Amino acid sequence: MTATKEQIVALREGIEQAIGRKVQTPKDFDILSRRIFARVGELLSRNTLRRIWGKIDENVEPRLSTLSILARFIGYSDFNDFIDRSTMEMDGESSSPMMGRVLSVVDGLARGDRIRLTWEPGRVCEVEYNGSQHFQVVYSEKTRLQPGDTFLCGVIIDGQPLYLDQLQQGNSMPTAYVCGKKGGVHFEYVN
């Protein structure tokens, strides 16, 4: 299967929506490379990402495996799943993982805002936004996340798993963490 330019553009846009920012500079590509590795355990180099974003002008078609890694980063099982669900979305069906209520952290929160996250079975976590996609856990119930833990997150999609980057718990090394693998996470603003 060869991906069309339109499909690749749609995938890039989905990634930028998920991380809450445009990917343009070499630093952006380095950060994206690290976030992809943290979330899906696959390494894509800065230059590979730059090729996909059209920043390196080479007549090289991206591999399906590379596109699948990018699709998994935003919640699809692989690139074919991304294409299938994107086609359904264009046909008016709402089975795309990106169709839920979306909170872009950069645009939707101010420093000091609190969000309550809930997922099954009976897990509750309240977090405070500290700016620059940084959160701190202020309350938790029935979850491994504990008050004082910090993490990065660029987007929260209601009903989908929540991917936390650079989760810092005490003196342990920062790690990636997923909340709500089955059934997704729901969020609400806390007054």
Secondary structure, DSSP 8 states (H G I E B T S, - for coil): ----HHHHHHHHHHHHHHHTS---SHHHHHHHHHHHHHHHS----HHHHHHHTTSS-------HHHHHHHHHHTT-SSHHHHHHHHHHHHTT----GGGS-EEEHHHH--TT-EEEEEETTTEEEEEEE-STTEEEEEEEESSS--TT-EEE-SEEETTB-EEEEEEE-TTS--EEEEE-TTT-BEEEEE-
